Amino acid sequence: GSFRRRAKTGTSSFTGATQTMCRWITVLSSDESNPFLLESSILTPSHSLIQMSVDASWHPGYDEQNNHVMNGDGFGIGWYYRSPKRSPAQLINNDESIENGEESLPRCAAVFKDILPAWNNLNLKEICASTVSDCFIAHVRAASPGTGVNQVNCHPFKAGRLLFCHNGRIEQFIRVRRRMQELFTDTAHQLVRGTTDSENVFALLLTFLSQDGLSEIPPWEQTTPFGHKRLVVAIQKVLRTIEKLSSEAGLGEGFNTCNFSLTDGETMVCTRYCSKSPHVPPPSLYYAFGDAQDLYAELTEEDEMPISGLHPKIVDDSTDPMTDESVNVSDDEEANYNSADEELESTSSDNNPILRHVPINLTLSKPGRILANVDAQKACLIVASNPLTRTHTWHRMPSNSIMWYTRGSFPELRLICDRGENGKRSSRVILTM
């Protein structure tokens, strides 16, 4: 209706194309004994996902480019639960299943989507107020021209235990779609039900996972965790392939934006990426990490928390560098980071982008450094297109970066760097801390 027609759009300085961007949040908590109500992120905070569907203009530290204000073309939520392979009656009569406990049951994903605006859907509110999970994704959509507003085009997309959503766009996707689909396996191609570039990107990712030689089980049938290495390498290959297809189609003057969120319920991998960064910024993206129950209280009891802006030490792009001389990485730490990166790169293609470490443990946060005094077994990571609250635990994710987090560990953040002429790390610095 008229409400949607007032949605704000921007114009690309590269192509003159209309920008349509979405908004999403991803939550993964290691504290499985105290799962989050979905409403804690989707309904309750001052800048919840519902608020982002109406007005997503509050993205401190970023400008309006590639950040769409209204996102009313449908929504989707995906969450994880423990599912018995047999009926509840069979489980009750099976002593072995009871002794093993809920943790022995497989982790499964469920999805709910609708084309109504998120702010106007009673079912969404009922589900969010009555459903708990320790991992979930939620997305509100601003449809790209020509893709249609229907349920199959709403995010997140699901394959087995994998959930995926995307904020951004592939430049003139219609010109690269056929070449991209030629790379799909038959099953990955059959899984595409809609018309979005995002779902095709997911099919490409599933194809790469099925061809990585690390499992005989197809990714859409796998019931065990994938591990961060497989997921990170697959996303690297997806980004590389998108750029290659765009270049071959003569679309070098435009740009692709790829804010991805991918999870299997045990690990989440998120990217903030634009092919023309730093000249064109990717859509905004923030993260918060800390004790799960502290973060839950911050989301649900915001009125009782002190209001503050983002921490001034956080730096986004090298175009506006800030440095903190008190922040240094020891030689031992640097050696450990390099060793971990080399191990990850050893499983990756030579053509994939290089990942460069960002020491987020040295980033200042409330109440101290971001990883200080946090029990990994009770921690939580939230990544969101906009800060969900006005408290100061939200940090800007740097341009062209990738972050991953697995239960019981600490998050890792890397810059996505081009390979130099010799195939080694590019000297281009994206972030200075």
N, C-alpha and C positions, 0 to 999 in steps of 0.2 A: 504494500500500500504506500501511502504518501510518506510514512515513516522511513521506509527503505529508500525512497527516492532522494531523501536528504543525506544519504550516506556520502561521506567525504571521500574523494578520490584524489590521487596525485598524478603527475605526469612525469615520465622518465625523461631526464635530460639527455639520454643517449638515443632513444628511439621515438619518443613522443607517445609511447604506448601507455594506456591506462594501467595503473597499478592496482591490483586487488590482492590483498593479503589477509590472512586469517590470524587467529590467536589460539594458543594452546598452553596447557600446563601438564607436567608429568611429576608424579610423586612416587618415591620409592623409600620405604622405611625398613630398617633392619630389625625393628622392635615388633616382631610378629605377634607377640602376646597383647599388644595394644594397637590394633589397626585404627586407621583414620575413618571417620564418617566421610563419605564423599562430599557432603555439604560443607566440610571444613575449608575446602578450596574452591568449590564450584558455586556455593551460595552465600556463605557467611561473611568473608572478608570485605573490606570497603572497596577493594578492586578485584573482586571475585571474577570467575569466568562469566557469570551472568552479566556483571557490570561491563566486562570487555565486549560482550556482544552488543551492548547499547552504545558504549563510549569507551574506546580503548586509547584515548588521547593522552593518558598519563603514563609517559615513558621517560622519566627523568634521565638526562645524560644523552639522549638521542633526539634527532630532529624528526620531522614528520615524514621524510622520504621513506617509502617502503613500509610505513606503518599505517594501516587502514583504520579509520575511526570506528565505523559501524560494521558489525559482522552478524548479519541477520538471516543468512541464507542456509539455515540449518545448523545442526550441532551433532556431536557424538561423544559418548563416554565409553571407555573400556576399562575393566577392572579384573583383578585376579582373585580366585577363590580356590579352596581345596575341594576336590571333587572325588567322591568314592567311585571306583570302577563298577561297583555293584549297588543295588538299591539300599536305602537306609535299613530296611527290614533284614536284609542279608547281613549287613554289617553288624547289626545288634546281636545277631545269633552267631557271630564269628569272633571267638575270643582273640585270635591272632591279630585281627584288624584293630580291635579295641586296644590291645596292648601296644601295638605300634604307634598309636596316637594319630592325631590329625596330620602331623608333620610328614608321615609316611605316604599320605595321599598325594596324587599328582596335582600340580598347580595348573589351573585352567583359566583361560581368558573368556570373558563375556563382554558383549557390546550392545549398546542401545543407541539408536540414531533416529533423528526425525528432521523433517524439512521446516518445521515451525521455528521461528526465532527462539533462542534459548530462554529469553526473558518471558516468553508467553506460553510455556509448556508445563502444565500441571504434573504430567507424568515424570518429567525430569526432577521436579522438586520433591515428589514423593519418593522416587528411587534414591535420590541423594540423601534424603533425611533418614533413610532406613537401611542403607547399605554400608558396610564397612569393608575396608580392604587395606592391605599394606603396600599395594602398588596399583596405580591407576593413571590413565591418560584422559584428558578432556579437551575438546576442540570446538571452536565456533568458526563458522565458515563465511567468508566473503567470496562468492562464486566468481571464477574467472569467466570472461565473456565466452559464450558459446558452449559452456560445459553443462548447463542445465542444473536446476535445483531439484534434486531427488535424493532418496535415501542412499542409493549405491554410490553417490558422489560425496557423501559425508564421511568425514574422518572420525575415529581412526579406522584403518584397514586391518583386517585380521587374517592370519594364516597359521593354523595350529595354535601354538602358545605365543606367537609373535604379534605385537601390535605396533602400528606405524602411523604417524601423522606428519604433516608438512605445512609449514607456513612459508610461502614464497611462490615462485612461478618459474617455469622453464620458458625461456624466450621463444616466442612463436612456435609453441610445441607442435602444432600441426605439421611443421616442416621437418621435424626430427622424429615424429611418432613412429612412422613406418620403419625407419632404420633402427630405432630402439627396440621395437617389437620383434624384429628379425633376430635379435640376440636372445630372446626369451626361450626357455624350454617350453615344450608343449603344455605341461601342466601349469607353469607360471602364466602362460598366455591364457589358459582357460580360467584362471582365477580372477582375471580382470573382468569386472562386471560393469564398470562405469566408464566415463569419458574424461576423467581428470588426468593431468600430467602426474599428479601425486600418486595415484594408484598404479600407473605405469612404472613410475620410479620404484615403487614397492615390489612390483613384479620383477624388475631388473635386479633388485637386491636379493630377492628369493632365488633368482637364477644363479647369481654369483655364489650364494651360500650352498646351493645344491651342487655346484661344480668345484668347490674348494678342496675336495678330497679328504675332508676331516671327519666325515660321517657317511655311513651307508644309508642312513635314513633321510629321506627328503625333509627339508626344513618345515614344510607344511604338515608333516606327520610327526615330527620330533616332539617328544614329551619331556625330555631332560633339558637342563639349562645349556645354553650355547657357549657361554663364556665370553668375556669382553673382547678377546683377541679376534675371534671369528667375526663378531659383529662390527668391530672397528674396521677391520680390513675390508669387509664387504662394503661398508659405507665409503671408505676411501676409493674403492674401485668404482662405485656408483658416481661419485663426484667427478672422477677422472673421465669416465665414459660420457657423462653429460657434456663436459667441456669439449671432448673430442667430437661428439655428434654435432654440437652447435657449430664448431669450427668448420667441419666438413660441409655443413649446410649453408655456409657463408653468413653466419649470424654473429660475427665477431664484434660488430658495432653495438650489439645489445648486451644484456647481462642476465644471468641466472641467479636466483636467490634460493637458498636451500637451508632453511631452518628445520632440520629433521629431529624427530624423536622416535626412537626405536627401543622396545623393551621385550624381554621374554619373561618378565615377572621376577627375575633374579638380578638382572643387569639392565641398566638403562644407558643408552648412548644418545647424545644430543649434539647437534651441530648448529653453528651460526656462521653462515657462509654467503658471500656474493662474489661472483666471478670478476667483478670490476672493483673490488675493494683494493685500496682505501678510497678510491674516487667516488664509488657508490657504496653506501653502507648497507649491510644486510638488515633485515627487520630486527627490532630490539629483542633482546633475550637476557634474562636475569637468573641467578641461582641463589639459593639459601641452603646452608648446611649446618647441622647441629644436632643436639639431642632431640629425638623424635617428639617426646612429650612437651619439651619447651617450644618447639615449632608449632605443635598442635595448639598449645595455649595461646601462642602469638596470633594464630589464624582465627581462633574462636573467641578470644577475649581481647581483641584489639583495642577496644575503648578504654581498657585499663592499662594499656601499654603507653610509654612515652613516644611522642611523635618526633621523628627525626628524618633528615634527608639522607641520601646515599653517602657512604663514607667518602671523603674527598681523596683518599689515597688510591681509589680504584681508577684505573686507566683503561680507556677503550682502544684508541687507535694511535699509531705512531705519528699521525698528523697533529696530535695535541699531546705530546709526551709529558709525563710528570715522573719524577724519580724520587725515591726515598733512600737516602744513603745508608739508613740503618737496616735496610733489607738486603741481605746478601745470602748467597747459597755457598755452602762449604764445598771444598774440593771433593770430599767423600760423597756428599749429596749429589753433586753434579755427575760424578762417576756412576752412581746408582741410577740416576735418571737416564743417562746416555745408554747404560747397559740395558735398561728396560725398553728404551725406544728401539735399540738395535734388535732386541729379541722380537719386538712387534713387527719391525720392518722385515725381518727374516722370513716371515710368513706372508709378506705382501709382495705384489708385483713390482718390478722395477719401474713401471710407469705410474704407479700410485704416488700421490703427493707425500712429501716428508712431513712427519709430525715433530714439532719442537716443544720441549717441556716448558710449562708455566708453573712455578712453585706456588700453588694456591695456599699451601700451608703457611706461607709467609704473608698472606693477605690479612690485613687488620679487619676484625669483625667483633661483634658483641658476643661474649664479654671480653674476649682476648683474640689471639690469632685464630683463624678459622678452624683449625684442627686441634687447638689446644683444649685439653680437658673434655674431649668428646670420646665416649665409649663407642667404638665401632660397632659393637653388637646392639647398641640402642640408638643409633644415629639415623638420620633421614636427610635425603637430598630432594629439594624441590626446584624444578626448572620451569620458568614461566615467561611468556611473551611480555608481560607487564608485572611489576611488583604487585603482589596480592595485598600487601598491607603498606602502611606508611612508616613502618619501623625501619631501622637502618641495617637489618641483616641481609638485605638484598644487594647482590653484587652484579655489575654488568659483565656479561660474557664478552670477551674480546672478539673483534671481527675475525672471520676465517679461523675459527677454532672448533675443537671437538672435545667433549667432556664425556667421561664414562664413570659409572659407579656400580659396584656389585655389593650385595648384602654382606655385612660383616667386615667391610673394608673402608677405605677412604676414597673420595672422588679424585680422579686424575683429569688434568686439563692440558691439552696440547694445541699449539698453533699449527694450522695447516699451511705449509710452506711449499712453494714451487721447487722442483728439482733444478739445480743449476746445470750448466752445460756438461759438467763432469758427473752428473747424476747424484751429487751430494746435496747437502742442505743449502738452500738459497740463503744469501746474506740479507735478504730483505727482512727488516724487523717490523712486525706488525704491532707488537705490544712492548712497552717499556715500563718496568716496575721499579 
